[in-house]
Amino acid sequence: MSIKQQLTASVLDLPRPAKQTIAMLSDMSLCVICAVAAFYLRLEQFIPLKGPVITAALVSVVLAIPIFWLSGLYRTIFRYSGSSIIFSVAIAVIIYGLLYFCVFGLYRVDGVPRSIGILQPMLLFFAVSGSRLCVKFILGTSISKKNKSTKTTLIYGAGSAGRQLASSLDNSIEYKVVGFLDDDDRLQGQVLQGLSIYNINQLEELIQSKNIELVLLALPLINRFKRNQILEKLRSYKLAVQTLPSVTDIIDGKVTMSDIRELDVNDILDREPVAPKQELLLKYINNQVVLVTGAGGSIGSELCRQIVRCKPKALILCELNEFYLYKIYEELIAINQKIKIVPLLANVQDENKMNEILQTFNVETIYHAAAYKHVPLVEANICEGILNNVFGTYAVVKAAIKQQVLNFVLISSDKAVRPTNIMGASKRLAELCVQALYHEQASHKMNMSMVRFGNVLESSGSVIPKFKQQIKQGGPITLTHPEVTRYFMTITEAAQLVIQAGALSNNCDVFVLDMGKSVKIKDLIYRMIQLSGLSVKDEENSEGDIEIKVVGLRAGEKLYEELLLGDNPQPTIHEKIKKAQDPFIPFNQLEKDLNALQSLLVAHKVAEVKAMLEKIIDTYQSEYKIVDYLYTEQAGLTKDDVKKSPELSRSGKVININK
């Protein structure tokens, strides 16, 4: 370590009062020096520090130090101060200058020219400002060199968001901004806030010359299509990409360093979000008593956030998990304290409890989101999965009919279509329960509907957080099959779709979202790796960063998900919501099967339960033997006994994932 670095480290390690004392002593010295300099400028000769000069210097110190203290100049951390410090010094010196001029300009002091009252404050302003900027430069540069994690950064977008972001990062020890990228050829070659604006075609050269590691997207106003075009350009470079929130997330147009986040998968998917219709959002919520089951889950909690914004009369939260209930309740009351929000610990399988809740609070609308949805876990816990997903739904619908609730919406899944796993089969049977009970009503005053959608980005159990974590850990990323595809949507879209579908139903309808093209998971992984500034390690690139391993399809997992049983979806007034025409089972027939199924569940006869599911749901076809933990343990079965050979074994094979 050099002497300069040792000295800098010693200064930085001093306690705060010691640093403030040094700053005040420095300013006192500057007051004296500026007084001497003012006399020299006025009289064009050097005057010794005595007599009138001492008087002018002492008055300067007596006035300046208290004013600077009260102005907060000694509370500022110099090494993190920006251009704002000049403004703070200017305000303090203006106040000081007025008083100083009053002493020597308005009132005559023997031996001190009146012009000293103007010259000395002017000199003091430049001296104090310069001292602050020098300290910032010396200490700031030293810290930047000491911090090896500082990322050399370009900001994509030289608009207002980019300018504000650059200002926010001016004092950052994590990011060192060295320029802007912008597609506007009128801006390219110009200088903004001391930083050059470049064309993206110069990026390769910049990476080499300036060692660029990161690109920050400061483009909150552009649409998804344009954003994806930019991301596609950046993918050819080994750069990490981070972004700012959308314009709706930026309050009053203010962008700060804290707004920077990892690139959202929403920005990677090639699909615009589905815009909601406000009248549909409000129809069964505004000024009504609304109940959400599974209120603490991924979909349930987002439903609650959307519902609160629609100003219901009251919102009843029904949740079995205490922690999740507490978490969403605290969040909601912080959003809107005027709305009555009631957190209830309750199990949806308890029909008597559900009846009591609906009657007590006069519930008018129900969104039933309570369900077990993680495919492998439900496959390994068959009885509990069916009890919760099927008989929980059955109990809630029966209670809703008895209490004459106006509107009921079931949150279903694309896995309910031609299911190959217990979770999907349980959701399809839940749909059949809703349909059967609806048609069993003496009068169809109660409105019912079901909503199917694909995978929800970054919900609990989603692959996206798992992939992100695996990338952070340096890999490998586990992929079940190179050809597996999924439909994706945002949590906000999913919640808004559920609400709007409930408002669209005139019968007991099944609604699906036009989600665009399905996404190949291997392509999603590839983009996530590249936009993290890394490369794929495979047979063609042994020097890559992240390895991708095929681990084989899990029990009950499909290569492709579907949204429709039939092939003729009907349009609705919402261009992105379709109505499915699905068959149902009459209640008198379904009731017998449900009673038989429930008896088998209580006795925990897992094999018979699975056979009964296949009997009730003619589209359910499981390609795997039973993997229920209790069943296999009690039967003394090994993994080899319960596992059929899937299409790909869990070989851990590294795949070549070229596009």
C-alpha positions as CSV (number, residue, x, y, z in Angstrom):
1,M,0.0,0.0,0.0
2,S,1.4,3.4,-1.0
3,I,1.8,6.3,1.4
4,K,-1.2,8.1,-0.3
5,Q,-3.4,5.1,0.2
6,Q,-2.3,4.7,3.8
7,L,-3.0,8.4,4.5
8,T,-6.4,8.1,2.8
9,A,-7.3,5.0,4.8
10,S,-6.3,6.8,8.0
11,V,-8.5,9.7,7.3
12,L,-11.5,7.5,6.4
13,D,-11.0,5.6,9.7
14,L,-11.2,8.7,11.8
15,P,-14.4,9.2,13.9
16,R,-17.0,11.6,12.6
17,P,-16.4,14.4,15.1
18,A,-12.6,14.3,14.2
19,K,-13.5,14.7,10.5
20,Q,-15.8,17.6,11.3
21,T,-13.1,19.3,13.3
22,I,-10.6,18.9,10.4
23,A,-13.2,20.4,8.0
24,M,-13.8,23.4,10.3
25,L,-10.0,24.0,10.8
26,S,-9.7,23.9,7.0
27,D,-12.4,26.4,6.5
28,M,-10.9,28.7,9.1
29,S,-7.7,28.6,7.3
30,L,-9.5,29.4,4.0
31,C,-11.2,32.4,5.6
32,V,-7.8,33.8,6.5
33,I,-6.2,33.0,3.2
34,C,-9.1,34.6,1.3
35,A,-8.9,37.7,3.4
36,V,-5.2,38.1,2.6
37,A,-5.9,37.4,-1.1
38,A,-8.7,40.0,-1.2
39,F,-6.4,42.7,0.1
40,Y,-3.8,41.7,-2.5
41,L,-6.4,41.9,-5.3
42,R,-7.7,45.3,-4.0
43,L,-4.3,47.0,-3.3
44,E,-2.2,45.0,-5.8
45,Q,0.4,44.4,-3.2
46,F,1.0,41.8,-0.5
47,I,-0.2,43.0,2.9
48,P,1.3,41.3,6.0
49,L,-1.2,39.4,8.3
50,K,-1.6,42.2,10.9
51,G,-3.8,45.1,11.7
52,P,-6.7,45.5,9.2
53,V,-6.0,42.1,7.6
54,I,-6.3,40.3,11.0
55,T,-9.5,42.2,11.6
56,A,-11.0,41.1,8.3
57,A,-9.8,37.5,8.8
58,L,-11.2,37.2,12.4
59,V,-14.6,38.6,11.3
60,S,-14.6,36.1,8.5
61,V,-14.0,33.2,10.8
62,V,-16.5,34.3,13.4
63,L,-19.2,34.7,10.8
64,A,-18.4,31.8,8.4
65,I,-18.0,28.8,10.8
66,P,-21.4,29.2,12.6
67,I,-23.2,29.8,9.3
68,F,-21.6,26.8,7.6
69,W,-22.5,24.7,10.6
70,L,-26.1,25.8,10.6
71,S,-26.2,25.3,6.8
72,G,-25.2,21.6,7.3
73,L,-21.9,21.8,5.5
74,Y,-20.2,19.8,8.2
75,R,-22.8,17.0,8.1
76,T,-22.1,16.3,4.4
77,I,-20.0,13.2,3.6
78,F,-17.6,14.9,1.2
79,R,-16.5,11.7,-0.7
80,Y,-20.2,11.0,-1.7
81,S,-21.2,14.6,-2.4
82,G,-22.1,15.6,-5.9
83,S,-22.8,18.8,-7.7
84,S,-25.3,19.6,-5.0
85,I,-22.5,20.5,-2.7
86,I,-21.8,23.5,-4.8
87,F,-25.4,24.7,-4.4
88,S,-25.2,24.1,-0.6
89,V,-21.9,26.1,-0.4
90,A,-23.3,28.9,-2.5
91,I,-26.4,29.3,-0.2
92,A,-24.2,29.4,2.9
93,V,-21.7,31.8,1.4
94,I,-24.5,34.2,0.2
95,I,-25.8,34.4,3.7
96,Y,-22.2,34.9,5.0
97,G,-21.4,37.4,2.3
98,L,-24.4,39.6,3.1
99,L,-23.4,39.8,6.8
100,Y,-19.7,40.3,5.9
101,F,-20.5,43.1,3.5
102,C,-22.7,44.7,6.2
103,V,-19.6,44.8,8.5
104,F,-17.1,46.2,6.0
105,G,-19.3,47.7,3.3
106,L,-22.1,49.5,5.1
107,Y,-20.1,50.3,8.2
108,R,-16.7,51.8,7.9
109,V,-13.8,49.8,9.5
110,D,-10.5,51.7,9.5
111,G,-7.9,50.3,7.2
112,V,-10.3,47.9,5.5
113,P,-11.5,48.9,2.0
114,R,-15.3,48.4,1.4
115,S,-14.6,46.3,-1.6
116,I,-13.1,43.6,0.7
117,G,-16.7,43.0,1.8
118,I,-17.4,41.7,-1.7
119,L,-14.1,40.2,-2.8
120,Q,-13.4,38.0,0.2
121,P,-16.8,36.2,0.1
122,M,-16.4,35.6,-3.6
123,L,-12.9,34.1,-3.0
124,L,-14.2,32.1,-0.1
125,F,-17.0,30.5,-2.2
126,F,-14.4,29.2,-4.8
127,A,-12.0,28.1,-2.0
128,V,-14.6,26.2,0.0
129,S,-16.2,24.6,-3.1
130,G,-12.8,23.6,-4.5
131,S,-11.8,22.1,-1.2
132,R,-14.9,19.9,-1.1
133,L,-14.5,18.8,-4.7
134,C,-10.8,17.9,-4.1
135,V,-11.7,15.8,-1.1
136,K,-14.4,14.1,-3.1
137,F,-12.0,13.4,-6.0
138,I,-9.1,12.1,-3.8
139,L,-11.2,10.0,-1.4
140,G,-13.7,8.9,-4.0
141,T,-11.0,7.7,-6.4
142,S,-9.3,5.8,-3.7
143,I,-12.5,4.0,-2.7
144,S,-13.3,3.2,-6.3
145,K,-9.8,1.6,-6.7
146,K,-10.1,-0.2,-3.4
147,N,-13.5,-1.7,-4.3
148,K,-12.8,-4.4,-6.8
149,S,-16.5,-5.2,-7.3
150,T,-17.2,-1.8,-9.0
151,K,-18.8,-2.6,-12.4
152,T,-17.9,-0.5,-15.4
153,T,-21.3,0.5,-16.8
154,L,-23.1,1.9,-19.8
155,I,-26.6,3.3,-19.6
156,Y,-28.8,2.4,-22.5
157,G,-31.0,5.5,-23.0
158,A,-30.0,9.1,-22.9
159,G,-33.4,10.4,-22.1
160,S,-34.7,11.8,-18.8
161,A,-34.6,8.4,-17.0
162,G,-31.0,7.8,-18.2
163,R,-29.9,11.3,-17.1
164,Q,-31.5,10.9,-13.6
165,L,-30.0,7.4,-13.3
166,A,-26.5,8.7,-14.2
167,S,-26.8,11.4,-11.6
168,S,-27.9,8.9,-9.0
169,L,-24.9,6.6,-9.8
170,D,-22.5,9.5,-9.6
171,N,-21.4,8.5,-6.1
172,S,-22.0,4.8,-6.3
173,I,-19.2,2.5,-5.4
174,E,-20.9,-0.4,-7.1
175,Y,-21.4,1.2,-10.6
176,K,-19.0,3.3,-12.6
177,V,-20.9,4.9,-15.5
178,V,-18.6,5.6,-18.5
179,G,-21.1,6.6,-21.1
180,F,-24.5,6.3,-22.7
181,L,-25.9,4.1,-25.5
182,D,-28.8,5.5,-27.6
183,D,-30.5,4.6,-30.9
184,D,-31.2,8.3,-31.7
185,D,-28.6,9.3,-34.2
186,R,-29.1,13.0,-33.3
187,L,-27.7,12.3,-29.8
188,Q,-24.9,10.0,-30.8
189,G,-21.5,11.7,-30.5
190,Q,-22.8,14.3,-28.1
191,V,-21.8,14.6,-24.5
192,L,-24.3,14.4,-21.6
193,Q,-23.4,15.2,-18.1
194,G,-19.7,14.8,-19.0
195,L,-20.4,11.3,-20.6
196,S,-20.3,10.5,-24.3
197,I,-23.3,9.1,-26.1
198,Y,-22.5,6.1,-28.3
199,N,-24.1,4.0,-31.0
200,I,-24.8,0.4,-30.1
201,N,-22.6,-0.6,-33.1
202,Q,-19.6,0.8,-31.1
203,L,-20.3,-1.6,-28.2
204,E,-17.7,-4.2,-29.1
205,E,-15.0,-1.5,-29.3
206,L,-16.2,0.0,-26.0
207,I,-16.1,-3.4,-24.2
208,Q,-12.5,-3.8,-25.3
209,S,-11.3,-0.2,-24.6
210,K,-13.3,0.6,-21.4
211,N,-13.8,-3.0,-20.1
212,I,-17.6,-2.7,-20.0
213,E,-19.2,-5.3,-17.7
214,L,-22.8,-4.1,-17.4
215,V,-25.5,-2.3,-19.4
216,L,-28.4,-0.6,-17.5
217,L,-31.6,-0.2,-19.4
218,A,-33.1,3.2,-18.7
219,L,-36.0,2.9,-21.1
220,P,-39.2,2.9,-19.0
221,L,-41.5,4.2,-21.8
222,I,-40.7,1.7,-24.6
223,N,-43.0,-1.2,-25.3
224,R,-42.1,-4.9,-24.9
225,F,-41.4,-5.4,-28.6
226,K,-38.9,-2.6,-28.8
227,R,-37.3,-3.8,-25.5
228,N,-36.9,-7.3,-26.8
229,Q,-35.2,-6.0,-30.0
230,I,-32.7,-4.2,-27.8
231,L,-32.2,-7.3,-25.6
232,E,-31.6,-9.3,-28.8
233,K,-28.8,-7.0,-29.8
234,L,-27.2,-7.1,-26.4
235,R,-27.3,-10.9,-26.2
236,S,-24.5,-11.2,-28.7
237,Y,-22.1,-9.6,-26.2
238,K,-20.9,-11.0,-22.9
239,L,-22.6,-8.4,-20.7
240,A,-24.8,-8.5,-17.7
241,V,-28.1,-6.5,-18.2
242,Q,-30.1,-4.8,-15.5
243,T,-33.1,-2.6,-15.9
244,L,-35.4,0.1,-14.4
245,P,-39.0,-0.6,-13.5
246,S,-41.7,0.2,-16.0
247,V,-43.0,3.8,-16.1
248,T,-46.0,2.9,-13.9
249,D,-43.5,1.9,-11.1
250,I,-41.6,5.2,-11.2
251,I,-43.2,7.7,-8.9
252,D,-43.4,11.2,-10.3
253,G,-40.7,10.3,-12.9
254,K,-38.0,10.1,-10.3
255,V,-35.4,7.4,-11.0
256,T,-32.7,6.5,-8.4
257,M,-30.1,3.9,-8.0
258,S,-32.5,1.9,-5.7
259,D,-34.8,1.4,-8.8
260,I,-32.2,-0.7,-10.5
261,R,-33.1,-4.4,-10.5
262,E,-32.1,-7.6,-12.2
263,L,-33.5,-8.1,-15.6
264,D,-37.1,-9.2,-15.2
265,V,-38.1,-12.4,-17.1
266,N,-41.1,-10.3,-18.2
267,D,-38.6,-8.4,-20.3
268,I,-37.3,-11.6,-21.9
269,L,-40.6,-13.1,-22.9
270,D,-41.8,-12.0,-26.3
271,R,-45.3,-11.0,-25.4
272,E,-47.0,-7.8,-24.4
273,P,-48.9,-7.8,-21.1
274,V,-52.7,-8.2,-21.4
275,A,-54.4,-4.9,-20.7
276,P,-57.4,-5.1,-18.4
277,K,-60.8,-3.6,-18.9
278,Q,-61.6,-1.4,-16.0
279,E,-65.3,-2.0,-16.1
280,L,-64.8,-5.8,-15.8
281,L,-62.4,-5.3,-12.9
282,L,-65.0,-3.3,-10.9
283,K,-68.2,-5.2,-11.8
284,Y,-68.2,-7.8,-8.9
285,I,-65.8,-6.0,-6.5
286,N,-66.5,-2.3,-6.2
287,N,-68.5,-1.7,-3.0
288,Q,-69.0,-5.5,-2.5
289,V,-67.9,-7.9,0.2
290,V,-65.2,-10.2,-1.4
291,L,-63.7,-13.4,-0.1
292,V,-60.4,-14.8,-1.3
293,T,-59.4,-18.3,-0.3
294,G,-55.7,-19.1,-0.4
295,A,-55.2,-15.4,0.1
296,G,-51.5,-15.8,1.1
297,G,-50.5,-17.8,-2.0
298,S,-48.9,-16.3,-5.1
299,I,-52.1,-15.9,-7.1
300,G,-54.3,-15.3,-4.0
301,S,-52.1,-12.5,-2.7
302,E,-52.0,-10.7,-6.1
303,L,-55.8,-11.1,-6.3
304,C,-56.0,-9.3,-3.0
305,R,-53.8,-6.5,-4.2
306,Q,-55.9,-6.0,-7.3
307,I,-59.2,-6.2,-5.3
308,V,-58.1,-3.6,-2.8
309,R,-57.4,-1.1,-5.7
310,C,-61.0,-1.7,-6.9
311,K,-62.4,-0.5,-3.5
312,P,-64.6,-3.3,-2.2
313,K,-66.8,-2.8,0.8
314,A,-64.8,-5.4,2.7
315,L,-62.1,-8.0,1.8
316,I,-62.1,-11.3,3.7
317,L,-58.8,-13.2,3.6
318,C,-59.1,-17.0,4.1
319,E,-55.8,-18.8,4.6
320,L,-54.5,-21.9,6.4
321,N,-50.9,-20.7,6.7
322,E,-50.5,-18.3,9.6
323,F,-47.3,-16.6,8.3
324,Y,-48.6,-16.0,4.8
325,L,-51.9,-14.7,6.1
326,Y,-50.0,-12.2,8.4
327,K,-47.8,-11.1,5.6
328,I,-50.5,-10.3,3.1
329,Y,-52.7,-8.7,5.8
330,E,-49.9,-6.3,6.8
331,E,-49.3,-5.4,3.2
332,L,-52.9,-4.7,2.4
333,I,-53.6,-2.5,5.3
334,A,-50.6,-0.5,4.4
335,I,-52.0,-0.1,0.9
336,N,-55.5,1.1,2.0
337,Q,-56.4,1.5,5.6
338,K,-60.0,2.7,4.8
339,I,-61.1,-0.7,3.5
340,K,-62.3,-3.3,6.0
341,I,-59.9,-6.2,5.7
342,V,-60.5,-9.4,7.8
343,P,-57.7,-12.1,8.1
344,L,-59.2,-15.5,8.9
345,L,-57.3,-18.7,9.6
346,A,-59.5,-21.4,8.0
347,N,-59.4,-24.6,6.1
348,V,-61.5,-24.6,3.0
349,Q,-62.3,-28.3,3.4
350,D,-64.4,-27.4,6.5
351,E,-67.8,-26.8,4.9
352,N,-69.4,-25.7,8.2
353,K,-66.7,-23.1,8.8
354,M,-67.1,-21.8,5.3
355,N,-70.8,-21.5,5.8
356,E,-70.3,-19.6,9.0
357,I,-67.8,-17.2,7.3
358,L,-70.0,-16.5,4.3
359,Q,-73.1,-15.9,6.4
360,T,-71.4,-13.7,9.1
361,F,-69.8,-11.4,6.6
362,N,-72.5,-11.5,3.9
363,V,-70.0,-12.4,1.3
364,E,-71.1,-11.5,-2.3
365,T,-68.1,-12.6,-4.4
366,I,-65.6,-15.5,-3.9
367,Y,-62.3,-16.0,-5.6
368,H,-61.2,-19.6,-4.8
369,A,-57.4,-19.8,-5.1
370,A,-56.7,-22.2,-2.3
371,A,-55.0,-25.2,-3.8
372,Y,-51.8,-27.3,-3.8
373,K,-50.2,-26.7,-7.2
374,H,-46.6,-28.0,-7.1
375,V,-46.8,-31.1,-9.4
376,P,-44.0,-33.3,-7.9
377,L,-45.2,-32.6,-4.3
378,V,-48.9,-33.4,-5.1
379,E,-47.8,-36.5,-7.0
380,A,-45.9,-37.6,-3.8
381,N,-48.8,-36.6,-1.5
382,I,-51.8,-37.9,-3.5
383,C,-54.5,-38.0,-0.8
384,E,-53.8,-34.6,0.7
385,G,-53.6,-33.0,-2.8
386,I,-57.0,-34.4,-3.8
387,L,-58.6,-33.5,-0.4
388,N,-57.5,-29.9,-0.7
389,N,-57.9,-29.3,-4.4
390,V,-61.1,-31.3,-5.0
391,F,-63.0,-31.5,-1.7
392,G,-61.9,-28.0,-0.6
393,T,-63.5,-26.6,-3.8
394,Y,-66.5,-28.9,-3.3
395,A,-67.1,-27.5,0.2
396,V,-66.6,-23.9,-0.8
397,V,-69.1,-24.1,-3.7
398,K,-71.7,-25.9,-1.6
399,A,-71.4,-23.3,1.1
400,A,-71.6,-20.5,-1.5
401,I,-74.8,-21.9,-3.0
402,K,-76.4,-22.3,0.4
403,Q,-75.5,-18.7,1.4
404,Q,-76.6,-17.4,-2.0
405,V,-73.3,-15.8,-2.9
406,L,-73.7,-13.8,-6.2
407,N,-70.4,-14.7,-7.9
408,F,-67.9,-17.6,-7.6
409,V,-64.6,-17.9,-9.6
410,L,-62.4,-21.0,-9.5
411,I,-58.7,-20.5,-10.3
412,S,-57.8,-23.6,-12.4
413,S,-54.7,-24.6,-14.4
414,D,-53.7,-25.5,-17.9
415,K,-52.6,-28.8,-16.3
416,A,-56.3,-29.7,-16.0
417,V,-56.4,-30.3,-19.7
418,R,-55.8,-33.9,-20.5
419,P,-53.9,-34.3,-17.2
420,T,-51.0,-36.6,-16.8
421,N,-50.4,-35.9,-13.1
422,I,-52.4,-35.8,-9.9
423,M,-52.3,-32.1,-9.6
424,G,-53.8,-31.6,-13.0
425,A,-56.4,-34.3,-12.5
426,S,-57.4,-32.8,-9.2
427,K,-57.9,-29.4,-10.8
428,R,-60.0,-30.9,-13.6
429,L,-62.1,-32.8,-11.0
430,A,-62.5,-29.4,-9.2
431,E,-63.8,-27.9,-12.4
432,L,-66.3,-30.8,-12.8
433,C,-67.5,-30.2,-9.2
434,V,-68.2,-26.6,-10.0
435,Q,-70.0,-27.4,-13.2
436,A,-72.1,-30.2,-11.7
437,L,-73.2,-28.1,-8.6
438,Y,-74.0,-25.1,-10.9
439,H,-76.4,-27.1,-13.0
440,E,-77.9,-28.8,-9.9
441,Q,-79.1,-25.4,-8.6
442,A,-82.9,-24.9,-8.7
443,S,-82.3,-21.4,-10.0
444,H,-79.1,-20.1,-11.6
445,K,-79.0,-16.8,-9.8
446,M,-75.5,-17.6,-8.7
447,N,-72.8,-16.8,-11.3
448,M,-69.9,-19.3,-11.6
449,S,-66.8,-19.5,-13.7
450,M,-63.4,-21.1,-14.0
451,V,-60.2,-19.6,-15.2
452,R,-57.3,-21.6,-16.8
453,F,-53.9,-20.2,-17.4
454,G,-50.3,-21.3,-17.7
455,N,-47.3,-20.9,-15.5
456,V,-47.1,-17.7,-13.5
457,L,-43.7,-16.0,-13.6
458,E,-41.8,-16.1,-10.3
459,S,-44.7,-17.5,-8.3
460,S,-43.9,-20.0,-5.5
461,G,-42.7,-23.2,-7.1
462,S,-41.9,-21.5,-10.5
463,V,-38.8,-22.6,-12.4
464,I,-37.7,-18.9,-12.9
465,P,-36.5,-18.3,-9.3
466,K,-34.8,-21.7,-9.3
467,F,-32.9,-20.9,-12.5
468,K,-31.8,-17.5,-11.2
469,Q,-30.5,-19.1,-8.0
470,Q,-28.6,-21.8,-10.0
471,I,-27.0,-19.1,-12.2
472,K,-25.9,-17.2,-9.1
473,Q,-24.4,-20.4,-7.7
474,G,-22.5,-20.9,-10.9
475,G,-24.6,-23.7,-12.2
476,P,-25.5,-26.3,-13.3
477,I,-29.0,-25.4,-14.4
478,T,-31.2,-28.4,-14.3
479,L,-33.6,-29.0,-17.3
480,T,-36.0,-31.8,-17.4
481,H,-36.1,-32.2,-21.2
482,P,-34.6,-30.2,-24.1
483,E,-38.0,-29.9,-25.8
484,V,-40.2,-29.0,-22.9
485,T,-42.4,-25.9,-23.5
486,R,-44.7,-23.9,-21.3
487,Y,-47.1,-20.9,-21.5
488,F,-46.1,-18.0,-19.2
489,M,-47.9,-15.0,-17.8
490,T,-47.3,-12.5,-15.1
491,I,-48.9,-12.7,-11.7
492,T,-50.6,-9.4,-12.3
493,E,-52.1,-10.6,-15.6
494,A,-53.2,-13.8,-13.9
495,A,-55.0,-12.0,-11.2
496,Q,-56.6,-9.5,-13.5
497,L,-57.8,-12.3,-15.8
498,V,-59.4,-14.1,-12.9
499,I,-61.3,-11.0,-11.9
500,Q,-62.4,-10.1,-15.5
501,A,-63.4,-13.7,-16.3
502,G,-65.7,-13.7,-13.3
503,A,-67.4,-10.6,-14.7
504,L,-67.8,-12.1,-18.2
505,S,-69.5,-15.3,-17.2
506,N,-73.2,-15.8,-18.0
507,N,-73.3,-19.5,-17.4
508,C,-70.8,-21.8,-15.7
509,D,-68.0,-21.0,-18.2
510,V,-64.4,-22.0,-18.5
511,F,-62.2,-19.1,-19.6
512,V,-58.6,-19.3,-21.0
513,L,-56.2,-16.5,-21.9
514,D,-54.8,-16.1,-25.4
515,M,-51.2,-16.3,-24.1
516,G,-49.5,-16.2,-27.5
517,K,-46.8,-18.8,-28.3
518,S,-45.6,-21.3,-25.7
519,V,-42.0,-20.8,-24.6
520,K,-39.3,-23.5,-24.9
521,I,-37.7,-23.7,-21.5
522,K,-34.2,-24.3,-22.9
523,D,-34.4,-21.0,-24.9
524,L,-35.5,-19.2,-21.7
525,I,-32.5,-20.6,-19.8
526,Y,-30.2,-19.6,-22.7
527,R,-31.5,-16.0,-22.6
528,M,-31.2,-15.8,-18.8
529,I,-27.6,-17.0,-18.9
530,Q,-26.6,-14.6,-21.7
531,L,-28.3,-11.6,-20.1
532,S,-26.5,-12.3,-16.9
533,G,-23.3,-11.6,-18.8
534,L,-22.4,-15.3,-18.9
535,S,-22.1,-18.1,-21.5
536,V,-23.3,-21.6,-21.8
537,K,-20.8,-24.4,-21.1
538,D,-21.3,-27.3,-23.4
539,E,-19.5,-29.6,-25.8
540,E,-18.8,-26.8,-28.2
541,N,-17.8,-24.3,-25.6
542,S,-15.8,-26.0,-22.8
543,E,-14.8,-22.6,-21.5
544,G,-18.3,-21.4,-20.8
545,D,-19.6,-20.4,-17.4
546,I,-22.9,-22.2,-16.8
547,E,-23.6,-25.9,-17.5
548,I,-27.1,-27.1,-18.4
549,K,-28.0,-30.7,-17.4
550,V,-30.9,-32.8,-18.5
551,V,-32.3,-34.5,-15.5
552,G,-35.4,-36.3,-17.0
553,L,-39.1,-35.5,-16.9
554,R,-40.5,-35.7,-13.4
555,A,-43.4,-38.0,-12.5
556,G,-46.5,-36.7,-14.2
557,E,-44.8,-33.9,-16.1
558,K,-45.8,-33.2,-19.7
559,L,-43.6,-32.0,-22.5
560,Y,-46.3,-29.6,-23.7
561,E,-49.2,-28.0,-21.8
562,E,-52.6,-27.3,-23.3
563,L,-55.3,-24.8,-22.4
564,L,-58.3,-26.3,-24.2
565,L,-60.0,-29.7,-24.2
566,G,-61.9,-28.9,-27.4
567,D,-60.8,-27.1,-30.5
568,N,-63.4,-24.3,-30.8
569,P,-62.9,-21.6,-28.2
570,Q,-65.4,-18.8,-28.4
571,P,-64.5,-15.1,-28.3
572,T,-65.6,-12.7,-25.6
573,I,-65.7,-8.9,-25.3
574,H,-62.1,-9.1,-24.1
575,E,-59.9,-9.8,-27.1
576,K,-57.4,-11.8,-25.0
577,I,-60.0,-14.0,-23.1
578,K,-61.6,-17.0,-24.8
579,K,-64.5,-19.2,-23.6
580,A,-64.0,-22.9,-23.7
581,Q,-66.7,-25.5,-24.4
582,D,-65.9,-28.3,-22.1
583,P,-68.1,-31.3,-21.2
584,F,-69.3,-31.9,-17.6
585,I,-70.7,-34.8,-15.5
586,P,-74.3,-34.5,-14.1
587,F,-74.3,-34.1,-10.3
588,N,-76.3,-37.3,-9.5
589,Q,-73.5,-39.3,-11.2
590,L,-70.6,-37.2,-10.0
591,E,-71.9,-37.3,-6.3
592,K,-71.6,-41.1,-6.2
593,D,-68.1,-41.1,-7.5
594,L,-67.1,-38.3,-5.1
595,N,-68.5,-40.2,-2.1
596,A,-66.6,-43.3,-3.2
597,L,-63.4,-41.3,-3.7
598,Q,-63.7,-39.6,-0.3
599,S,-64.0,-43.0,1.4
600,L,-60.8,-44.2,-0.3
601,L,-59.0,-41.0,0.7
602,V,-60.0,-41.3,4.3
603,A,-58.7,-44.9,4.3
604,H,-55.6,-43.7,2.4
605,K,-55.9,-46.3,-0.3
606,V,-53.7,-44.6,-2.7
607,A,-53.7,-47.1,-5.6
608,E,-57.5,-47.2,-5.5
609,V,-57.7,-43.4,-5.3
610,K,-55.6,-43.1,-8.5
611,A,-57.8,-45.7,-10.2
612,M,-60.9,-43.8,-9.2
613,L,-59.5,-40.6,-10.7
614,E,-58.9,-42.4,-14.0
615,K,-62.5,-43.6,-13.9
616,I,-64.0,-40.2,-13.2
617,I,-61.8,-38.2,-15.6
618,D,-61.6,-40.0,-18.9
619,T,-58.9,-37.7,-20.2
620,Y,-56.5,-38.5,-17.3
621,Q,-53.7,-40.7,-18.3
622,S,-50.7,-41.2,-16.0
623,E,-47.5,-42.5,-17.4
624,Y,-45.9,-43.1,-14.0
625,K,-46.4,-45.6,-11.2
626,I,-47.4,-44.3,-7.8
627,V,-44.7,-42.2,-6.0
628,D,-46.7,-41.2,-3.0
629,Y,-44.3,-41.2,0.0
630,L,-46.6,-42.9,2.5
631,Y,-47.7,-45.5,0.0
632,T,-44.2,-46.5,-1.1
633,E,-42.8,-46.5,2.4
634,Q,-45.6,-48.7,3.8
635,A,-45.3,-51.0,0.8
636,G,-41.5,-51.3,1.3
637,L,-40.9,-50.2,-2.3
638,T,-37.6,-48.8,-3.6
639,K,-37.1,-46.0,-6.1
640,D,-36.5,-48.6,-8.9
641,D,-39.8,-50.3,-8.0
642,V,-42.0,-47.2,-8.4
643,K,-40.2,-45.6,-11.4
644,K,-41.1,-46.4,-14.9
645,S,-38.5,-45.5,-17.5
646,P,-39.3,-42.0,-18.6
647,E,-38.3,-40.7,-22.0
648,L,-35.0,-39.4,-20.5
649,S,-33.4,-40.8,-17.4
650,R,-31.9,-38.5,-14.7
651,S,-28.5,-39.0,-16.3
652,G,-27.1,-35.5,-15.7
653,K,-26.1,-35.3,-19.3
654,V,-24.7,-32.0,-20.5
655,I,-26.7,-30.8,-23.5
656,N,-25.7,-28.7,-26.5
657,I,-28.2,-25.9,-26.5
658,N,-27.5,-24.1,-29.7
659,K,-30.3,-22.0,-31.2
